[in-house]
Amino acid sequence: MFGFGDVWTWTALDADSKLMIGWLVGTRDADAAHAFMMDVSNRLANRIQLTSDGHKAYLDAVDGAFGTSIDYAMLVKVYGSAPEAEKRYSPPVCLGTERTVIHGNPDPAHISTSFVERANLTIRMSNRRFTRLTNAFSKKLANHKHMFAIFCVYYNFVRIHQTLRVTPAMEAGISDHVWTFEELAALADQN
């Protein structure tokens, strides 16, 4: 039953503006991948270059959402094993990456998941609901979804990105100022 056990948070990020283009809290299966990619494609007006990790559900989802009107590559990390004494909390050692062009002509210099991985770190470090083995960890799916939506609006419109010195929404040209928390809270009153 969905909502009990693993819940996956899908995110799409523009590497230039750092704008969180889309997100979905759902399962880690082909249906969720398809819904997520359809949402992302519907938010974009131009042909893009996309890099995903090696999750196989992306293959059909990207094809279904974009067809061949995309420059798409998959970046798969190759891992070794974690040190014997640190298996529970330490990730395995990354030995390298494999880059595979799936559609179009992606620029090899921009086949990277680094920006979205850094954004995912910001998500985890900024929000205790993602911290397992604590009392803050999300236990109710609806609350987790609401929290994540609020976080993404905060990330895009309120939080000044350290390297940009403006918010991602300002860098993308969809806002002309740093939003206040009052403006963020006013969105809830509109619904």
C-alpha positions as CSV (number, residue, x, y, z in Angstrom):
1,M,0.0,0.0,0.0
2,F,1.4,3.4,-1.0
3,G,2.4,5.6,1.9
4,F,3.8,2.9,4.0
5,G,7.4,2.0,3.6
6,D,9.6,3.5,0.9
7,V,8.5,6.8,-0.6
8,W,10.7,8.4,-3.4
9,T,11.2,12.1,-3.9
10,W,11.8,12.9,-7.6
11,T,13.4,16.3,-8.5
12,A,14.3,18.1,-11.7
13,L,16.7,21.0,-11.6
14,D,17.9,23.6,-14.1
15,A,21.7,23.5,-13.9
16,D,22.0,27.2,-14.9
17,S,19.5,28.9,-12.7
18,K,19.3,26.1,-10.0
19,L,15.5,26.4,-10.3
20,M,13.6,23.3,-9.1
21,I,11.5,22.8,-12.2
22,G,9.4,19.9,-10.9
23,W,9.1,17.4,-8.1
24,L,7.0,14.4,-7.2
25,V,6.7,12.5,-4.0
26,G,5.6,8.9,-5.0
27,T,6.8,5.4,-5.5
28,R,10.0,4.4,-7.3
29,D,8.4,2.8,-10.2
30,A,7.7,3.3,-13.9
31,D,4.3,4.9,-13.3
32,A,5.8,7.6,-11.0
33,A,8.7,8.1,-13.4
34,H,6.2,8.7,-16.2
35,A,4.0,11.1,-14.2
36,F,7.1,13.0,-13.1
37,M,8.6,13.3,-16.6
38,M,5.3,14.3,-18.1
39,D,5.0,17.1,-15.5
40,V,8.6,18.2,-16.3
41,S,8.1,18.2,-20.0
42,N,4.8,20.2,-19.7
43,R,6.7,22.9,-17.8
44,L,9.3,23.5,-20.5
45,A,8.9,25.4,-23.8
46,N,12.3,24.6,-25.5
47,R,14.4,21.6,-26.3
48,I,16.6,20.7,-23.3
49,Q,19.6,18.6,-22.4
50,L,18.7,16.1,-19.6
51,T,20.9,13.9,-17.6
52,S,19.4,11.2,-15.3
53,D,20.9,8.6,-13.1
54,G,20.8,5.0,-14.1
55,H,17.3,4.2,-12.8
56,K,15.8,2.2,-15.7
57,A,12.3,3.7,-15.3
58,Y,13.7,6.9,-16.8
59,L,14.2,5.3,-20.2
60,D,10.5,4.8,-21.0
61,A,9.4,7.9,-19.0
62,V,11.7,10.3,-20.8
63,D,10.8,8.8,-24.2
64,G,7.1,9.0,-23.4
65,A,7.3,12.6,-22.2
66,F,9.7,14.1,-24.7
67,G,9.9,11.6,-27.6
68,T,13.1,12.3,-29.5
69,S,12.8,16.1,-28.9
70,I,15.4,16.0,-26.2
71,D,19.2,15.7,-25.8
72,Y,19.2,13.0,-23.2
73,A,22.1,11.1,-21.5
74,M,22.2,8.7,-18.6
75,L,25.0,8.9,-16.0
76,V,25.6,5.7,-14.0
77,K,28.0,5.6,-11.1
78,V,30.1,2.6,-10.6
79,Y,30.6,1.7,-6.9
80,G,33.0,-0.5,-5.0
81,S,32.2,-1.9,-1.6
82,A,32.1,0.0,1.7
83,P,34.9,-0.6,4.2
84,E,34.0,-3.7,6.2
85,A,33.7,-1.9,9.6
86,E,31.5,0.9,8.1
87,K,28.8,-0.9,6.1
88,R,25.8,0.4,7.9
89,Y,26.4,4.2,7.7
90,S,29.1,4.6,5.0
91,P,28.3,4.6,1.3
92,P,30.4,2.4,-1.0
93,V,33.3,4.1,-2.7
94,C,32.5,5.6,-6.2
95,L,35.0,4.2,-8.6
96,G,33.8,6.2,-11.6
97,T,31.0,6.9,-14.0
98,E,29.6,5.6,-17.2
99,R,27.9,8.1,-19.6
100,T,25.5,6.8,-22.2
101,V,23.7,8.9,-24.8
102,I,20.1,7.9,-25.0
103,H,18.5,10.5,-27.4
104,G,19.8,13.4,-29.5
105,N,23.1,15.0,-29.2
106,P,23.9,16.0,-25.5
107,D,27.0,18.0,-24.9
108,P,29.4,15.6,-23.1
109,A,30.7,18.5,-21.0
110,H,27.2,18.9,-19.5
111,I,26.4,15.2,-18.8
112,S,26.3,15.5,-15.1
113,T,24.0,14.9,-12.1
114,S,26.2,17.0,-9.7
115,F,23.8,20.0,-9.5
116,V,20.7,17.9,-8.7
117,E,22.8,15.8,-6.2
118,R,23.9,19.1,-4.5
119,A,20.2,20.2,-4.4
120,N,19.2,16.9,-2.9
121,L,21.9,17.4,-0.2
122,T,20.4,20.9,0.5
123,I,16.9,19.2,0.8
124,R,18.1,16.6,3.2
125,M,20.2,19.1,5.3
126,S,17.4,21.7,5.4
127,N,14.6,19.4,6.3
128,R,14.6,17.0,9.2
129,R,11.7,15.0,7.7
130,F,14.3,13.3,5.5
131,T,16.5,12.2,8.4
132,R,15.9,8.6,9.2
133,L,16.1,7.2,12.7
134,T,14.9,10.5,14.3
135,N,11.6,11.6,15.7
136,A,11.3,14.3,12.9
137,F,11.2,11.7,10.1
138,S,8.0,11.9,8.1
139,K,5.4,9.4,9.2
140,K,2.4,10.7,7.4
141,L,2.6,10.9,3.6
142,A,0.2,13.8,3.2
143,N,2.3,15.9,5.6
144,H,5.5,15.0,3.8
145,K,4.1,16.0,0.4
146,H,2.9,19.3,1.8
147,M,6.2,20.0,3.5
148,F,8.1,19.2,0.3
149,A,5.9,21.5,-1.8
150,I,6.5,24.4,0.7
151,F,10.2,23.7,0.7
152,C,10.4,23.8,-3.1
153,V,8.7,27.2,-3.3
154,Y,11.0,28.4,-0.5
155,Y,14.0,27.0,-2.4
156,N,13.0,28.7,-5.6
157,F,11.7,32.1,-4.4
158,V,12.9,32.8,-0.9
159,R,16.3,31.2,-0.4
160,I,19.2,33.1,-1.9
161,H,21.5,30.6,-3.7
162,Q,25.1,31.0,-2.4
163,T,26.8,30.9,-5.9
164,L,24.1,32.9,-7.7
165,R,23.6,35.6,-5.0
166,V,19.9,35.7,-6.0
167,T,17.1,33.2,-5.8
168,P,16.8,30.6,-8.5
169,A,13.5,32.2,-9.6
170,M,15.2,35.5,-10.0
171,E,18.0,33.9,-12.0
172,A,15.5,32.2,-14.2
173,G,13.7,35.5,-14.8
174,I,10.3,34.5,-13.2
175,S,10.6,36.8,-10.2
176,D,12.1,40.2,-9.8
177,H,12.7,40.1,-6.1
178,V,13.5,37.8,-3.1
179,W,10.2,36.7,-1.7
180,T,9.4,37.3,2.0
181,F,8.0,34.5,4.2
182,E,4.8,36.6,4.2
183,E,4.5,36.2,0.5
184,L,5.2,32.5,0.8
185,A,2.5,32.1,3.5
186,A,0.0,34.2,1.4
187,L,0.0,31.4,-1.2
188,A,-1.7,29.1,1.3
189,D,-4.4,31.7,1.8
190,Q,-5.1,31.8,-1.9
191,N,-6.1,28.1,-1.8
